[in-house]
Amino acid sequence: MKLVVNAVLGVSMQAIAEALALGESLGLEREHLLKVLSQTAVIAPAQRDKLLRAAADDYSPQFPMALMNKDFRLVLERAAAAGVPMPATAAAYQMNVAQAAKHPAQDYSSVIVQMRELSASGASANPVEQPARVPSQ
């Protein structure tokens, strides 16, 4: 059960990090963005504290990257053995591994910093080319 919960926790943190990077790149003020997101129903209580800490640039380990990555690895191993594809988890794990290589002692929420840096540099962590426009339905 712990691995299932931590899979959701890790993938949702990656989604939050991406949403924050997008919001900032669209010109939304970081502090306002963090505050509003932390008050929405889509942010789990476990993630609210991470947003408050991110506002203070505090990524001291509460759940260190190494432990999250261990759980991601175990989740993906067990999923593969059970024949369950987990593409979002695999992508979040790759992002965590890259961040852990730079800041192994930080909290897993430091993927927020990673996404901010990637978006500021214009680098894409997504090898799939994005469409120029989303088609209308």
Summary of the structure (lengths in Angstrom):
residues: 137
radius of gyration: 15.3
end to end distance: 39.5
largest distance: 46.0
contacts: 369
relative contact order: 0.18
helix: 67%
strand: 1%
